[in-house]
Amino acid sequence: MLFFVPKEIRPLETRVALVPAAVTKLVKLGAQVAIESGAGVAAGHLDADYAAAGASLITDRAAALGEADFVLRVLPAEIDEIRLQKPGSFATGLMDPFGSRERIAAYAAAHVTALCSELIPRSTLAQKMDVLSSQANLAGYMAVIAAAEQLDSILPMMMTPAGTISPARVFIIGVGVAGLQAIATGRRLGARVEAFDTRPVVEEQVRSLGAKFVKIDIGEIGQTEQGYAKELTQDQVKKQRDGMAKVCASSDIVITTAKVFGRKSPILLTREMISGMRHGSIIVDLAAEGGGNVEGTVCDREVVTDNGVRIIGWSALERKVPRHASQMFAANMANLIEHFWNSETKTFPLKTDDEITKGCMLTHQGEIVHDLFKNL
């Protein structure tokens, strides 16, 4: 069975779907792996590294797409390339299913089984295949690093003969995977970290990392079965913003992490709230790609407000550390393949009754099969 990894061609993308270590793992299972020449260079992996791991190097991208039994990508495929895949083949990676009905239809029309990484169930079994969580971890780390680089002061406290420097104050809004990593990174760098989430249940996690949990009374709020915060009422939103504005005003760095899969990101920081922040402070909006949590965010740009607050809206901050981002992404991919792999036949016999299949399979045998997208 032939697995093919094409080079990511979209601007700014630095990751690759498989790294040499993952190739070695698949080859040991009995798979054939082909890598487009140059696919791993931006992540620090040369063609020679892939060849040493047992992969074939490909220069004819179109031909390889037509021959492959399984295509692995980081970013969603272009529709023209989906049409090149042979019927009965597989595809996986990030697919942005809510962003393009045409892409899903193209997979169905090409009779390609599309396994969408964003839809991998958030279960114990599927944890090692969860691309969103692995990449969010790195994004949370990079949010603090990016902010620290732009800040006009240092993060840790210093006691020197010239005087004492107070630690920077970092405020994390949203305590999911990215938020927790941002808290941990901020604390390791010596900052004073505060965090807020609409789910009081995460307070213990925040405190365990050495940060302060900001309590804002907004009334009853729960979380979804997947662990995400439920949508707030307008009254709750106002109370939340009023409480956060006070913390933002005294913070050097504010990091927002509230991505909502399939919907526009909620606005958490308004221009009015930002106007109360000091000149030179930094906001990192990790939800920029989905419209942003901050009024004034421009995706993949840095914006300076009238009062001198810098808003960083880079999408997919994990791209800034492509070696480790690719390592984690590739491990997720390899674990997905290994879960279904048949060592005797050296094939990928998809089990349609498997909980992972049910959660992430968009198309199969010429049909759109996922309940969320059947009637779009």
Stockholm file with secondary structure:
# STOCKHOLM 1.0

chainA/1-376         MLFFVPKEIRPLETRVALVPAAVTKLVKLGAQVAIESGAGVAAGHLDADYAAAGASLITDRAAALGEADFVLRVLPAEIDEIRLQKPGSFATGLMDPFGSRERIAAYAAAHVTALCSELIPRSTLAQKMDVLSSQANLAGYMAVIAAAEQLDSILPMMMTPAGTISPARVFIIGVGVAGLQAIATGRRLGARVEAFDTRPVVEEQVRSLGAKFVKIDIGEIGQTEQGYAKELTQDQVKKQRDGMAKVCASSDIVITTAKVFGRKSPILLTREMISGMRHGSIIVDLAAEGGGNVEGTVCDREVVTDNGVRIIGWSALERKVPRHASQMFAANMANLIEHFWNSETKTFPLKTDDEITKGCMLTHQGEIVHDLFKNL
#=GR chainA/1-376 SS CEEEECCCCSTTCCCCSCCHHHHHHHHHHTCEEEEETTTTGGGTCCHHHHHHHTCEEESCHHHHHHHCSEEECSSCCCHHHHTTSCTTCEEEECCCTTTCHHHHHHHHHTTCEEEEGGGCCCSTTTGGGCHHHHHHHHHHHHHHHHHHHHCSSCSSCEEETTEEECCCEEEEECCSHHHHHHHHHHHHTTCEEEEECSCGGGHHHHHHTTCEECCCCCCCCCBCTTSCBCCCCHHHHHHHHHHHHHHHHTCSEEEECCCCTTSCCCCCBCHHHHHTSCTTCEEEETTGGGTCSBTTCCTTCEEECTTSCEEECCSCGGGGSHHHHHHHHHHHHHHHHHHHCBTTTTBCCCCTTSHHHHHHEEEETTEECCTTTTTC
#=GC SS_cons         CEEEECCCCSTTCCCCSCCHHHHHHHHHHTCEEEEETTTTGGGTCCHHHHHHHTCEEESCHHHHHHHCSEEECSSCCCHHHHTTSCTTCEEEECCCTTTCHHHHHHHHHTTCEEEEGGGCCCSTTTGGGCHHHHHHHHHHHHHHHHHHHHCSSCSSCEEETTEEECCCEEEEECCSHHHHHHHHHHHHTTCEEEEECSCGGGHHHHHHTTCEECCCCCCCCCBCTTSCBCCCCHHHHHHHHHHHHHHHHTCSEEEECCCCTTSCCCCCBCHHHHHTSCTTCEEEETTGGGTCSBTTCCTTCEEECTTSCEEECCSCGGGGSHHHHHHHHHHHHHHHHHHHCBTTTTBCCCCTTSHHHHHHEEEETTEECCTTTTTC
//
